[in-house]
Amino acid sequence: MKWFRWFALVVVLLVAAAGVFYWFMPAGVAVPLLARRVHGVALHDLSGTLWDGRAGRVATADGRELGSLTWRLDRAAILGRVDLDLHLDGRAGRFDGHLERTGPDAMTWSGVDFRLDAAALAGPMMPAGMVPAGVVEGRIPRAELQGNWPVALDADVAWRKASIRTPEGDVTLGGIALKTGASGGVMHATLVDDGQGSLAVNASLAASPLGWRVEGRLVPRVDDSALAHLVARFGPPGRDGSVNLQRKAGLAPRIEP
């Protein structure tokens, strides 16, 4: 039975080695594998461990530098329980937040606080030829996600010194505030300007996994061709150049007054 004792010893040593490797898993080994699931972001200059690590350089898919990222991940992640702290800081701004995986398809963000360059935040979401400028600040005390959809949410976001560079010229928008909340799987949001920009913005949104609805009005405050072209992207303008927003899709929920 000597061979059996040797086999058992080898198994024990392999298990111990795997445990040590897991406990001190280098970030350079684990993070690239995990990062494949994060579309649109690339992590470089990795150091530390999977549990307490740093990426010296974070960039978007189009090469825009965001800054450096540090994180702390609880080792209980191997049991499927994610408990993660993130801190991003760099030329594009900063981001802080805590992420917990509370179920097989459920996650909770808490303590989210960010101040980011508008261009870096928008990225590929903007139409071709349009580049946003300004700073986007936001606080999300708590956001509960089920299947990546917010079932509970409280968020305040402000776009400071907002402007958009268009093919026709620059459009100054002033400040725009977004307030969002969700309960019971239905999300409601309002979007209003501060009265200092060239465009009056007043819109409301209601959305669920089954559909969405948006209502509102865009009213130019100045006579400007670049602004007129921008507003016309949202619908046919009236005589005063304004556009009424009346859009819906699917089983759209009602917009609360």
Secondary structure as UniProt FT lines:
FT   HELIX           2..23
FT   HELIX           27..35
FT   TURN            36..37
FT   TURN            39..40
FT   STRAND          41..49
FT   STRAND          52..60
FT   TURN            61..62
FT   STRAND          65..73
FT   HELIX           75..79
FT   STRAND          83..90
FT   TURN            91..92
FT   STRAND          93..103
FT   TURN            104..105
FT   STRAND          106..117
FT   HELIX           118..122
FT   HELIX           123..125
FT   TURN            128..129
FT   STRAND          131..146
FT   TURN            147..148
FT   STRAND          149..166
FT   TURN            167..168
FT   STRAND          169..183
FT   TURN            184..185
FT   STRAND          186..193
FT   STRAND          199..208
FT   TURN            209..210
FT   STRAND          211..220
FT   HELIX           225..232
FT   TURN            233..234
FT   TURN            239..240
FT   STRAND          243..250
//
